[in-house]
Amino acid sequence: MCGRTSCHLPLEALTRACAYRDRQGRQQLPEWRDPDRYYPSYNKSPRSSTPVLLSRRHLEKGADSSERIIAPMRWGLVPSWFKEADPSKLQFNTTNCRSDTIMEKRSFKVPLSKGRRCVVLADGFYEWQRHPGTYQKQPYFIYFPQIKTEKSGSMGAADNPEDWEKVWDNWRLLTMAGIFDCWDPPEGGDCLYSYTIITVESCQGLNDIHHRMPAILDGEEAVSKWLDFGEVSAQEALKLIHPTENIAFHPVSTVVNNFRNDTPECLLPVDLLVKKEFKPSGSSQKMLQWLATKSPKKEDPKTPKKAEPDVPQWSSQFLQKSPGPLKRSSAGLLERWLKQEKEEEPMAKRPHTQSAGLSDQGLHVPH
């Protein structure tokens, strides 16, 4: 399942991380709708507003279905046929949608038949491993293996290469398959856009943590096919829904258990072998600095830093009762990547497609 995520990148960085190629092969950046409703967070929970990608054609009739919009939506799908005035009164949980029953439940079958497919964006998601015979649970942060990519020239609209100095070469966002719907309040008002995350059986690497995982779209081709409802039928798109082994994870502090805790500490690794949680130091401190500079929530520079013990290497070796480490570990790659973060070039200017004057068809999603 998937009941908690992190998506802490500021708006401009998140936009660059979602660069794509349209049907003509041109590099593009998704255009925002209601950007003021996006707020970064290390600890997002259901009913919060989180960013998703969707086809432009959903909001603009006649638009190219390969072009993308990025917009905040409510996590937890509110069906278009719901009659109550308060979405929180929905009597069943729509945070997740099981892939094996997606065509059996009206709440999911109807929007899927209308092509309302979206991609949910996150740094990664959290999952809890239950200790046998106890009520204790150990949280883990799960994400794509991180690979430092090479700079490759301009970015953004092809006609304005001066707007961008390089492609996004930092954290690779986790892209999860979702379904969205549009609910009109019975008493009138703006339409509420909301979504659910599709889940599948866990891959072998995660099975010891939980028996289910989000349906992860691994790669640009999978993302494009899932979003392009104008060219790819629902039947074809559902072939993309399956477990993937291309993930990495590490144990994190139980501070993430409370969704009100919204700090970089939610992402930092802990060492389960010594039964003690480690505080940031060394490369982990560099990660904290990166998180602080990438998020609007800045650290107080006057706060004194304490000397802390060394942190363990990020690895799935800390997974209790696991048959072994992941087939592909990103521990070393993350270490090298974090060391290079302080030398990163200044953030490029905002793309011209992300203008202040948004379309009248902007999405309304309450925080």
C-alpha positions in Angstrom: 0.0 0.0 0.0 1.0 3.7 0.1 -0.2 5.9 2.8 2.6 8.5 3.3 5.0 10.2 0.8 7.6 13.0 0.7 7.6 15.7 -2.0 9.8 18.5 -0.6 11.2 20.1 -3.8 10.3 23.8 -4.4 8.1 24.5 -7.3 10.8 25.5 -9.8 12.9 22.4 -9.0 9.9 20.1 -9.2 9.1 21.5 -12.6 12.6 20.8 -13.9 12.5 17.3 -12.5 9.4 16.6 -14.7 11.0 17.5 -18.0 9.7 15.4 -20.9 9.5 15.2 -24.7 6.3 15.8 -26.5 4.9 13.8 -29.5 7.2 15.7 -31.8 10.3 14.9 -29.7 10.7 18.4 -28.4 11.9 18.9 -24.8 9.2 20.5 -22.7 8.4 21.4 -19.1 4.9 20.7 -17.8 2.7 23.8 -17.2 1.4 24.5 -13.8 -2.2 24.9 -12.8 -2.9 26.5 -9.4 0.8 26.6 -8.4 -0.1 28.5 -5.2 -1.8 25.4 -3.9 1.4 23.4 -3.9 3.4 23.3 -0.7 6.5 21.1 -0.3 6.5 18.6 2.5 8.7 15.7 3.8 5.6 14.0 5.3 2.5 14.1 3.1 -0.6 12.1 4.2 -4.0 11.3 2.7 -6.4 14.3 2.3 -3.4 16.6 1.7 -2.7 18.3 -1.6 0.1 16.7 -3.6 1.4 17.3 -7.2 0.3 15.1 -10.1 0.9 15.0 -13.8 -2.0 14.7 -16.3 -2.6 15.2 -20.0 -3.4 18.8 -21.1 -6.4 17.5 -23.0 -8.3 16.9 -19.7 -8.4 20.6 -19.2 -8.3 22.0 -22.7 -10.4 20.3 -25.4 -8.6 19.7 -28.6 -5.1 19.9 -26.9 -2.4 17.4 -27.8 -2.9 14.6 -25.3 0.9 14.1 -25.1 1.4 17.5 -23.5 1.4 17.6 -19.7 0.0 19.7 -16.9 1.2 19.6 -13.3 -1.3 20.4 -10.6 -1.9 19.9 -6.9 -4.8 17.4 -6.2 -6.4 16.0 -3.1 -5.0 12.6 -2.1 -8.0 10.3 -1.7 -10.4 10.1 -4.7 -13.8 11.7 -4.3 -16.1 10.0 -6.9 -17.9 12.4 -9.2 -21.2 10.7 -8.2 -20.7 11.4 -4.4 -23.8 13.3 -3.2 -22.8 14.6 0.3 -21.6 18.2 0.6 -18.5 17.2 2.7 -15.9 14.9 1.0 -14.7 13.8 4.3 -18.0 11.9 4.9 -17.1 9.4 2.2 -17.6 6.0 3.9 -14.8 4.1 2.3 -11.1 4.6 1.8 -9.9 5.7 -1.6 -6.3 6.5 -0.8 -5.2 3.4 -2.7 -6.8 1.3 -5.5 -6.0 -2.3 -5.8 -5.0 -3.2 -9.4 -6.8 -6.6 -9.2 -10.2 -4.9 -8.4 -9.9 -1.7 -10.4 -12.5 -2.7 -13.0 -14.9 -4.0 -10.3 -15.4 -0.8 -8.2 -17.5 2.0 -9.6 -15.3 4.7 -7.9 -12.3 3.7 -10.0 -13.8 2.0 -13.1 -15.8 5.1 -14.2 -12.8 7.6 -14.2 -10.5 5.0 -15.7 -13.0 4.5 -18.6 -12.9 8.3 -19.1 -9.1 8.2 -19.4 -8.6 10.1 -16.2 -5.1 8.7 -15.6 -2.5 10.6 -13.7 1.1 10.2 -12.4 1.6 11.0 -8.7 4.9 12.7 -8.0 7.1 12.1 -4.9 10.7 11.9 -3.6 9.6 8.5 -2.4 7.1 6.9 -0.1 7.2 5.5 3.5 6.2 2.0 4.5 6.1 0.3 7.9 7.4 -3.2 8.7 5.6 -4.9 11.5 7.8 -6.8 14.0 6.4 -10.3 14.5 4.6 -10.8 17.8 4.7 -7.1 18.7 2.9 -3.9 18.0 6.1 -2.1 17.0 6.6 -1.0 13.4 9.8 0.1 11.7 9.4 2.8 9.0 11.3 2.7 5.7 11.8 5.3 3.0 11.5 3.8 -0.5 12.6 5.5 -3.7 14.2 5.1 -7.1 17.9 4.3 -7.2 19.7 7.6 -7.7 22.1 8.0 -10.6 24.0 11.3 -11.3 23.4 12.2 -14.9 25.5 14.2 -17.3 24.6 17.8 -18.2 23.3 18.0 -21.7 22.7 21.5 -22.8 19.6 23.6 -22.8 16.3 22.8 -21.1 12.7 24.0 -21.3 11.1 25.2 -24.5 13.1 24.4 -27.6 12.7 27.9 -28.9 14.3 29.5 -25.8 17.4 27.5 -24.8 18.7 30.5 -22.9 16.1 29.8 -20.2 17.9 26.7 -19.0 21.5 25.8 -18.4 21.2 22.0 -18.0 18.7 19.2 -17.7 17.6 18.1 -14.2 20.4 15.9 -12.8 19.5 15.6 -9.2 16.9 13.6 -7.3 14.9 11.3 -9.6 11.3 11.6 -8.6 9.2 8.5 -7.9 6.4 8.3 -10.5 3.4 6.3 -9.4 0.3 5.4 -11.4 -2.9 7.0 -10.3 -6.5 7.7 -11.3 -8.2 11.0 -10.7 -11.8 12.3 -10.7 -13.6 15.6 -10.7 -16.3 16.2 -8.0 -18.8 19.1 -8.2 -20.1 20.1 -4.8 -23.9 19.7 -4.7 -24.4 23.1 -3.3 -22.3 24.7 -6.0 -18.7 25.9 -6.1 -15.4 24.9 -7.8 -14.8 21.4 -8.9 -12.6 19.4 -6.6 -9.9 17.3 -8.3 -8.7 14.2 -6.3 -6.8 11.0 -7.0 -6.0 7.5 -5.8 -2.7 5.6 -6.1 -2.9 2.2 -7.7 -1.2 -0.6 -5.8 0.1 -4.0 -6.8 1.7 -7.0 -5.0 5.1 -6.1 -3.6 8.3 -7.0 -5.5 10.6 -9.5 -3.9 12.9 -6.8 -2.4 10.0 -5.1 -0.5 8.0 -8.2 0.5 9.5 -8.4 4.0 8.4 -4.8 4.6 4.8 -5.0 3.2 2.9 -7.3 0.9 1.7 -4.4 -1.4 3.4 -1.4 -3.1 2.5 1.4 -5.4 2.3 0.7 -9.1 5.5 2.5 -10.1 6.0 3.7 -13.7 9.7 3.2 -14.3 10.9 5.4 -17.2 9.7 8.0 -19.5 8.0 5.6 -21.9 5.8 4.2 -19.2 4.9 7.6 -17.9 4.0 8.8 -21.4 1.8 5.8 -22.2 0.0 6.1 -18.9 -0.8 9.8 -19.4 -1.6 9.8 -23.1 -5.2 8.6 -22.9 -5.8 10.0 -26.4 -3.5 7.4 -28.0 -3.3 4.6 -25.4 -6.5 2.8 -24.4 -7.2 1.8 -20.8 -6.7 -1.9 -21.6 -3.2 -1.1 -23.0 -2.3 1.2 -20.2 -3.2 -1.4 -17.5 -0.4 -3.6 -18.9 2.0 -1.0 -17.4 0.7 -1.8 -13.9 3.0 -4.4 -12.3 5.6 -4.6 -9.5 9.1 -3.3 -10.2 12.4 -4.3 -8.5 14.1 -1.1 -9.5 13.8 0.5 -6.0 16.0 1.3 -3.1 15.2 1.9 0.5 16.6 2.5 4.0 15.2 2.6 7.5 14.2 6.0 9.0 13.3 7.4 12.3 9.9 6.9 13.9 9.5 10.6 13.8 7.8 10.1 10.5 5.0 8.2 12.2 3.3 11.5 13.1 2.2 13.3 9.9 2.6 16.6 11.7 6.3 16.1 11.8 7.5 17.8 8.6 11.3 18.0 8.8 14.3 16.5 6.9 14.7 14.1 9.7 11.9 12.1 8.2 14.2 11.0 5.4 17.5 10.4 7.2 18.7 6.8 7.6 19.0 5.1 11.0 21.1 2.1 12.0 18.9 -0.8 13.2 21.9 -3.0 14.0 22.9 -1.0 17.1 19.3 -0.3 18.2 20.0 3.4 18.2 18.9 6.2 15.9 21.7 8.3 14.4 21.6 12.0 14.1 22.9 13.8 10.9 26.6 14.0 10.5 29.1 13.7 7.7 27.4 12.8 4.4 24.1 12.7 6.2 24.7 16.3 7.3 25.3 17.2 3.6 22.0 15.7 2.8 20.3 17.9 5.4 22.0 20.9 3.9 20.7 19.9 0.4 17.2 19.3 1.8 17.3 22.7 3.4 18.5 24.6 0.3 16.0 22.7 -1.9 13.0 23.5 0.3 11.5 26.8 1.3 11.9 25.8 4.9 15.4 27.1 5.7 17.6 26.2 8.6 18.5 28.9 11.1 22.2 29.7 10.3 22.7 30.8 13.9 21.8 27.5 15.3 25.0 25.8 16.6 25.9 22.4 15.2 26.7 19.5 17.6 29.3 16.9 16.9 27.6 13.7 16.1 28.7 10.0 15.5 29.2 8.7 12.1 26.2 7.5 10.2 25.9 4.0 8.6 26.0 3.5 4.8 22.6 3.7 3.2 21.7 0.1 2.4 18.9 -2.4 2.6 21.2 -4.5 4.8 19.3 -3.1 7.8 16.1 -4.7 6.7 15.2 -7.2 9.4 14.7 -10.8 8.4 15.4 -9.9 4.7 16.6 -12.6 2.4 19.4 -10.2 1.3 20.2 -6.8 0.0 18.4 -5.3 -3.0 19.6 -6.4 -6.4 20.5 -2.8 -7.1 21.7 -0.6 -4.3 22.0 3.2 -4.6 23.9 3.6 -1.4 27.3 4.5 -3.0 25.6 6.5 -5.7 23.8 8.6 -3.1 26.9 9.2 -1.2 28.8 10.5 -4.2 25.8 12.5 -5.4 25.4 14.2 -2.0 29.1 15.2 -2.0 28.6 17.0 -5.3 25.4 18.8 -4.2 27.3 21.8 -2.7 28.9 22.4 -6.2 25.6 22.5 -8.0 25.0 25.5 -10.2 22.4 28.1 -9.2 18.8 27.2 -10.1 17.8 28.3 -13.6 15.1 30.8 -14.2 11.4 29.8 -14.2 10.3 28.6 -17.7 8.2 30.9 -19.7 5.4 28.3 -19.8 4.9 28.8 -16.1 3.3 32.2 -16.3 1.6 34.1 -13.5 -1.6 34.4 -15.5 -3.1 30.9 -15.2 -5.9 29.5 -17.3 -9.5 30.0 -16.1 -9.6 26.2 -16.0 -7.3 26.1 -13.0 -7.8 23.3 -10.5 -9.4 24.0 -7.1 -7.9 21.8 -4.4 -8.1 22.7 -0.7 -5.1 22.1 1.5 
